[in-house]
Amino acid sequence: MNRPLVSTAELRDRLGSVTVLDVRYEMGGPPGRASYAAGHVPGAAYVDLETDLAGEPGERGRHPLPDPEAFGAAMRGAGVRADRPVVVYDAWGGRAAGRAWWLLRHHGHPDVRVLDGGWPAWVADGGAVETGEPAAPTDSTGEGDFRPGPGVLPVVGPEQVLDVPVLVDARAPERFRGETEPVDPVAGHVPGAVNVPTTTNLGADGRFRSPDQLRALYAAEGVTGEQETAVYCGSGVTATHDVLGLEVAGIRAALYPGSWSEWVADPSRPVETGPTPA
């Protein structure tokens, strides 16, 4: 598997030879562009999750996968080239950057990494900061040439979800159990799912846990990679964080892009509440 993370030290050493994308976004938080203008990794281009990494909300969920051509155009505008490594970061523990990582890999880019610890780690480790809003990609290569190919990473749709042997719900435990639902109209989870919230993937420093630690934490919930595994969340964004965490652990997992927001759009689909049965 392609090593999916890069450290702040590695990025600092390679800053002139990679394309950097700032994907700052947080559900319910302020737009990321203002944060980008206030300070970002030198040369980074801002990518808007809502417009560049998702399609229009509807029956396919709140953040359906974007049209490939629209996604490709956004990536070219950000300076992404097919032959140049890409590093993506956010300030949300990698939950938004994971979406960019997944989409680029899904559409054929061979070398995409998530900055481990994101913007907070970059600043804490003394990384250089650039401010302002560049008129065009600051990458010396200028406009990118990335053309998205057919999707290659595994995905499942609502018709296959109940047949997946190991289905992981990446949402917070209280949402999984159906005790609260702040976003979608129905509370609960897909029957048979196990809950591995995205916080499981990170240590106290906001960086990803080691591969051995992640394997043990996922194995405790029955996720070992020995059976087909898929991940969902509320709208298909933070699920990519669990896909990323599993990749760090050496386990390949499919994504259910529509996730809970698509699942509950059809009232005939079954819903469970409460914890995972022992």
Backbone hydrogen bonds in HBPLUS format (Angstrom, degrees):
<---DONOR---> <-ACCEPTOR-->    atom                        ^
c    i                          cat <-CA-CA->   ^        H-A-AA   ^      H-
h    n   atom  resd res      DA  || num        DHA   H-A  angle D-A-AA Bond
n    s   type  num  typ     dist DA aas  dist angle  dist       angle   num
A0114-VAL N   A0004-PRO O   2.81 MM 110  6.20 158.5  1.85 151.1 153.8     1
A0006-VAL N   A0114-VAL O   2.98 MM 108  6.05 146.8  2.09 147.5 144.8     2
A0116-ASP N   A0006-VAL O   2.87 MM 110  5.81 167.3  1.89 155.3 159.6     3
A0011-LEU N   A0007-SER O   2.98 MM   4  6.26 161.3  2.02 151.5 156.5     4
A0012-ARG N   A0008-THR O   2.93 MM   4  6.09 159.6  1.98 148.2 153.9     5
A0013-ASP N   A0009-ALA O   3.11 MM   4  6.33 153.6  2.18 145.7 152.0     6
A0014-ARG N   A0010-GLU O   3.07 MM   4  6.26 134.8  2.28 140.7 152.9     7
A0014-ARG N   A0011-LEU O   3.07 MM   3  5.04 129.3  2.33  95.7 109.6     8
A0017-SER N   A0014-ARG O   2.87 MM   3  5.44 162.9  1.90 123.9 129.8     9
A0019-THR N   A0085-PRO O   2.89 MM  66  6.27 168.6  1.90 158.2 159.8    10
A0087-VAL N   A0019-THR O   2.84 MM  68  6.23 158.8  1.89 158.4 163.0    11
A0045-ALA N   A0020-VAL O   2.96 MM  25  6.44 155.3  2.03 151.3 152.9    12
A0021-LEU N   A0087-VAL O   2.85 MM  66  6.27 158.8  1.90 159.1 165.4    13
A0089-TYR N   A0021-LEU O   3.08 MM  68  6.52 147.9  2.19 165.1 174.9    14
A0022-ASP N   A0045-ALA O   2.83 MM  23  5.89 167.6  1.84 148.7 152.8    15
A0047-VAL N   A0022-ASP O   2.89 MM  25  5.93 161.5  1.92 161.6 157.0    16
A0023-VAL N   A0089-TYR O   2.80 MM  66  5.86 172.0  1.81 175.8 176.2    17
A0029-GLY N   A0026-GLU O   2.74 MM   3  5.04 162.9  1.77 135.8 137.0    18
A0036-TYR N   A0032-GLY O   2.91 MM   4  6.18 154.9  1.97 153.9 162.0    19
A0037-ALA N   A0033-ARG O   2.92 MM   4  6.20 161.9  1.95 153.9 157.1    20
A0038-ALA N   A0034-ALA O   3.05 MM   4  6.24 144.8  2.18 140.6 150.1    21
A0039-GLY N   A0035-SER O   3.17 MM   4  6.43 129.8  2.43 140.6 152.5    22
A0039-GLY N   A0036-TYR O   3.10 MM   3  5.31 140.2  2.26 101.9 113.1    23
A0132-GLY N   A0037-ALA O   2.80 MM  95  4.51 164.6  1.82 143.5 139.2    24
A0040-HIS N   A0130-GLU O   2.75 MM  90  5.30 146.4  1.86 148.8 160.4    25
A0130-GLU N   A0040-HIS O   2.84 MM  90  5.30 171.2  1.85 159.0 162.0    26
A0044-ALA N   A0041-VAL O   2.95 MM   3  5.52 162.9  1.98 145.8 146.5    27
A0052-ASP N   A0048-ASP O   2.72 MM   4  5.37 158.0  1.77 155.4 162.8    28
A0053-LEU N   A0049-LEU O   3.12 MM   4  4.72 144.0  2.25 114.1 123.5    29
A0055-GLY N   A0064-PRO O   2.80 MM   9  5.20 160.1  1.84 136.6 142.5    30
A0058-GLY N   A0061-GLY O   3.08 MM   3  5.42 156.4  2.14 133.4 140.4    31
A0061-GLY N   A0058-GLY O   2.96 MM   3  5.42 161.3  1.99 119.2 122.2    32
A0071-PHE N   A0067-ASP O   2.89 MM   4  6.12 162.3  1.92 162.2 168.2    33
A0072-GLY N   A0068-PRO O   2.81 MM   4  6.00 158.7  1.86 147.7 153.8    34
A0073-ALA N   A0069-GLU O   2.94 MM   4  6.15 155.9  2.00 145.1 151.2    35
A0074-ALA N   A0070-ALA O   3.04 MM   4  6.28 157.4  2.09 146.9 152.6    36
A0075-MET N   A0071-PHE O   2.95 MM   4  6.23 157.1  2.00 152.0 158.4    37
A0076-ARG N   A0072-GLY O   2.88 MM   4  6.11 158.3  1.93 151.5 157.4    38
A0077-GLY N   A0073-ALA O   2.94 MM   4  6.11 156.3  2.00 145.4 152.2    39
A0078-ALA N   A0074-ALA O   3.08 MM   4  6.32 129.1  2.35 134.6 147.6    40
A0078-ALA N   A0075-MET O   3.10 MM   3  4.98 131.7  2.34  92.0 105.4    41
A0080-VAL N   A0075-MET O   2.94 MM   5  5.37 162.8  1.97 154.4 148.7    42
A0079-GLY N   A0076-ARG O   2.96 MM   3  5.05 159.2  2.01 105.9 111.5    43
A0144-GLY N   A0076-ARG O   2.84 MM  68  4.06 166.4  1.86 138.6 133.8    44
A0145-ASP N   A0080-VAL O   3.06 MM  65  6.55 121.5  2.42 127.1 141.0    45
A0146-PHE N   A0080-VAL O   3.19 MM  66  5.83 153.8  2.27 150.1 142.6    46
A0084-ARG N   A0081-ARG O   3.43 MM   3  5.37 168.3  2.44 107.1 107.6    47
A0086-VAL N   A0111-ASP O   2.99 MM  25  6.34 158.3  2.03 153.2 160.3    48
A0113-ARG N   A0086-VAL O   2.89 MM  27  6.31 155.9  1.95 153.2 161.0    49
A0088-VAL N   A0113-ARG O   2.89 MM  25  6.35 157.7  1.93 158.5 165.7    50
A0115-LEU N   A0088-VAL O   2.88 MM  27  6.05 164.8  1.90 161.4 163.9    51
A0119-TRP N   A0090-ASP O   2.80 MM  29  5.81 167.8  1.81 156.4 160.7    52
A0095-ARG N   A0092-TRP O   3.31 MM   3  5.75 166.7  2.33 111.7 115.7    53
A0098-GLY N   A0094-GLY O   2.83 MM   4  5.60 140.4  1.99 131.2 140.5    54
A0099-ARG N   A0096-ALA O   2.97 MM   3  5.33 132.3  2.20 105.3 117.4    55
A0101-TRP N   A0097-ALA O   2.88 MM   4  6.15 167.2  1.89 157.9 161.9    56
A0102-TRP N   A0098-GLY O   2.85 MM   4  5.98 163.8  1.88 146.8 151.2    57
A0103-LEU N   A0099-ARG O   2.97 MM   4  6.15 169.0  1.98 150.4 153.5    58
A0104-LEU N   A0100-ALA O   2.99 MM   4  6.10 169.8  2.00 155.4 158.3    59
A0105-ARG N   A0101-TRP O   3.02 MM   4  6.15 165.1  2.05 151.0 155.6    60
A0106-HIS N   A0102-TRP O   2.71 MM   4  5.78 160.8  1.74 153.4 160.1    61
A0107-HIS N   A0103-LEU O   2.97 MM   4  6.10 149.2  2.07 145.3 152.0    62
A0109-HIS N   A0104-LEU O   2.86 MM   5  5.39 158.6  1.91 156.1 149.1    63
A0108-GLY N   A0105-ARG O   3.04 MM   3  5.18 160.8  2.08 111.5 111.9    64
A0152-VAL N   A0106-HIS O   2.79 MM  46  5.10 146.6  1.90 133.7 144.8    65
A0149-GLY N   A0107-HIS O   2.95 MM  42  4.88 177.4  1.95 130.0 130.0    66
A0118-GLY N   A0115-LEU O   2.99 MM   3  5.14 153.3  2.07 116.9 124.7    67
A0121-ALA N   A0117-GLY O   3.35 MM   4  4.84 157.6  2.40 117.1 117.2    68
A0122-TRP N   A0118-GLY O   3.03 MM   4  6.33 157.3  2.08 152.0 159.3    69
A0123-VAL N   A0119-TRP O   3.02 MM   4  6.24 165.7  2.04 162.0 163.4    70
A0124-ALA N   A0120-PRO O   2.92 MM   4  6.03 164.6  1.94 146.8 152.0    71
A0125-ASP N   A0121-ALA O   2.86 MM   4  5.88 147.1  1.97 147.3 154.8    72
A0127-GLY N   A0122-TRP O   2.81 MM   5  5.12 156.8  1.86 167.0 160.4    73
A0126-GLY N   A0123-VAL O   3.07 MM   3  5.25 160.8  2.10 112.0 114.2    74
A0142-GLY N   A0139-ASP O   2.86 MM   3  5.53 165.1  1.88 122.5 127.7    75
A0255-LEU N   A0154-PRO O   3.08 MM 101  6.54 151.1  2.17 135.1 138.2    76
A0156-VAL N   A0255-LEU O   2.99 MM  99  6.23 149.9  2.08 141.2 143.3    77
A0160-GLN N   A0157-GLY O   3.01 MM   3  5.55 146.8  2.12 115.4 124.2    78
A0161-VAL N   A0157-GLY O   3.22 MM   4  6.28 136.4  2.42 152.1 164.5    79
A0163-ASP N   A0160-GLN O   2.91 MM   3  5.44 147.9  2.02 117.4 127.6    80
A0164-VAL N   A0161-VAL O   3.14 MM   3  5.45 164.5  2.17 111.4 116.3    81
A0166-VAL N   A0228-GLU O   3.16 MM  62  6.26 143.6  2.30 160.1 166.7    82
A0230-ALA N   A0166-VAL O   2.99 MM  64  6.50 152.2  2.07 159.6 167.4    83
A0194-VAL N   A0167-LEU O   2.86 MM  27  6.29 157.2  1.91 161.7 167.8    84
A0168-VAL N   A0230-ALA O   2.81 MM  62  6.14 167.3  1.83 157.5 161.8    85
A0232-TYR N   A0168-VAL O   2.89 MM  64  6.33 154.1  1.96 166.3 175.0    86
A0169-ASP N   A0194-VAL O   2.74 MM  25  5.94 163.7  1.77 166.1 170.1    87
A0196-VAL N   A0169-ASP O   3.03 MM  27  6.09 153.2  2.11 144.9 153.4    88
A0170-ALA N   A0232-TYR O   2.86 MM  62  6.16 166.3  1.88 161.6 166.1    89
A0198-THR N   A0170-ALA O   3.25 MM  28  5.56 139.1  2.42 149.3 137.8    90
A0175-ARG N   A0172-ALA O   3.04 MM   3  5.48 130.7  2.29 111.6 124.3    91
A0176-PHE N   A0172-ALA O   3.03 MM   4  6.33 163.2  2.06 157.2 162.7    92
A0177-ARG N   A0173-PRO O   2.89 MM   4  6.11 161.9  1.93 153.3 157.4    93
A0179-GLU N   A0174-GLU O   2.96 MM   5  5.32 137.9  2.14 161.5 169.2    94
A0178-GLY N   A0175-ARG O   3.04 MM   3  5.00 142.4  2.18  97.7 109.2    95
A0274-GLY N   A0177-ARG O   2.75 MM  97  4.20 175.8  1.75 122.4 123.6    96
A0189-HIS N   A0272-GLU O   2.77 MM  83  5.29 152.3  1.85 148.7 157.2    97
A0272-GLU N   A0189-HIS O   2.90 MM  83  5.29 167.5  1.92 158.0 161.3    98
A0193-ALA N   A0190-VAL O   3.12 MM   3  5.80 161.3  2.15 147.4 147.7    99
A0200-THR N   A0197-PRO O   2.89 MM   3  5.73 160.7  1.93 126.5 131.9   100
A0201-ASN N   A0198-THR O   2.98 MM   3  5.66 150.0  2.07 119.0 125.8   101
A0202-LEU N   A0199-THR O   3.26 MM   3  5.61 154.1  2.34 109.9 116.4   102
A0209-ARG N   A0201-ASN O   2.90 MM   8  5.95 159.4  1.95 156.4 156.0   103
A0203-GLY N   A0207-ARG O   2.80 MM   4  5.67 165.1  1.82 171.3 172.6   104
A0206-GLY N   A0203-GLY O   3.06 MM   3  5.47 164.3  2.08 118.1 120.2   105
A0214-LEU N   A0210-SER O   2.94 MM   4  6.20 166.9  1.96 162.5 166.1   106
A0215-ARG N   A0211-PRO O   2.91 MM   4  6.10 162.6  1.94 152.2 157.1   107
A0216-ALA N   A0212-ASP O   3.09 MM   4  6.29 158.9  2.13 147.0 152.2   108
A0217-LEU N   A0213-GLN O   2.95 MM   4  6.20 161.8  1.99 153.4 158.4   109
A0218-TYR N   A0214-LEU O   2.94 MM   4  6.07 166.4  1.95 157.7 160.7   110
A0219-ALA N   A0215-ARG O   2.89 MM   4  5.90 154.7  1.95 142.1 150.3   111
A0220-ALA N   A0216-ALA O   3.06 MM   4  6.21 142.1  2.20 142.2 150.8   112
A0221-GLU N   A0218-TYR O   2.92 MM   3  5.37 149.7  2.01 110.5 119.8   113
A0223-VAL N   A0218-TYR O   2.98 MM   5  5.06 160.5  2.02 136.3 131.3   114
A0222-GLY N   A0219-ALA O   2.89 MM   3  4.81 162.6  1.92 109.0 111.6   115
A0254-ALA N   A0229-THR O   2.85 MM  25  6.18 171.3  1.86 148.8 147.7   116
A0231-VAL N   A0254-ALA O   2.90 MM  23  6.27 141.9  2.05 140.6 149.6   117
A0256-TYR N   A0231-VAL O   2.90 MM  25  5.96 157.1  1.95 167.0 160.4   118
A0260-TRP N   A0233-CYS O   3.00 MM  27  6.08 169.9  2.01 148.7 150.7   119
A0261-SER N   A0234-GLY O   2.79 MM  27  5.70 150.0  1.87 156.2 160.7   120
A0240-THR N   A0237-VAL O   3.07 MM   3  5.88 150.0  2.17 119.1 125.3   121
A0241-HIS N   A0238-THR O   2.93 MM   3  5.21 145.7  2.05 105.6 115.9   122
A0242-ASP N   A0239-ALA O   3.07 MM   3  5.38 124.6  2.39 104.0 116.5   123
A0243-VAL N   A0239-ALA O   3.04 MM   4  6.44 156.9  2.10 148.1 155.4   124
A0244-LEU N   A0240-THR O   2.81 MM   4  5.95 150.3  1.89 138.6 146.7   125
A0245-GLY N   A0241-HIS O   2.81 MM   4  6.07 157.7  1.86 143.1 149.7   126
A0246-LEU N   A0242-ASP O   2.82 MM   4  5.97 159.7  1.86 150.5 155.5   127
A0247-GLU N   A0243-VAL O   2.93 MM   4  6.15 145.6  2.05 138.4 148.4   128
A0248-VAL N   A0244-LEU O   2.91 MM   4  6.28 153.2  1.99 152.4 159.3   129
A0249-ALA N   A0245-GLY O   3.10 MM   4  6.37 144.1  2.23 137.5 147.4   130
A0251-ILE N   A0246-LEU O   2.74 MM   5  5.00 168.8  1.76 145.7 143.4   131
A0250-GLY N   A0247-GLU O   2.97 MM   3  4.90 154.8  2.03 100.0 108.0   132
A0262-GLU N   A0258-GLY O   3.17 MM   4  4.83 143.4  2.31 121.8 124.5   133
A0262-GLU N   A0259-SER O   3.06 MM   3  5.61 134.1  2.28 112.4 123.7   134
A0263-TRP N   A0259-SER O   2.95 MM   4  6.17 164.2  1.98 154.5 159.8   135
A0264-VAL N   A0260-TRP O   3.00 MM   4  6.11 168.6  2.01 158.8 158.0   136
A0265-ALA N   A0262-GLU O   3.11 MM   3  5.19 150.8  2.19 102.6 111.6   137
A0269-ARG N   A0266-ASP O   3.09 MM   3  5.91 171.7  2.09 128.0 130.6   138
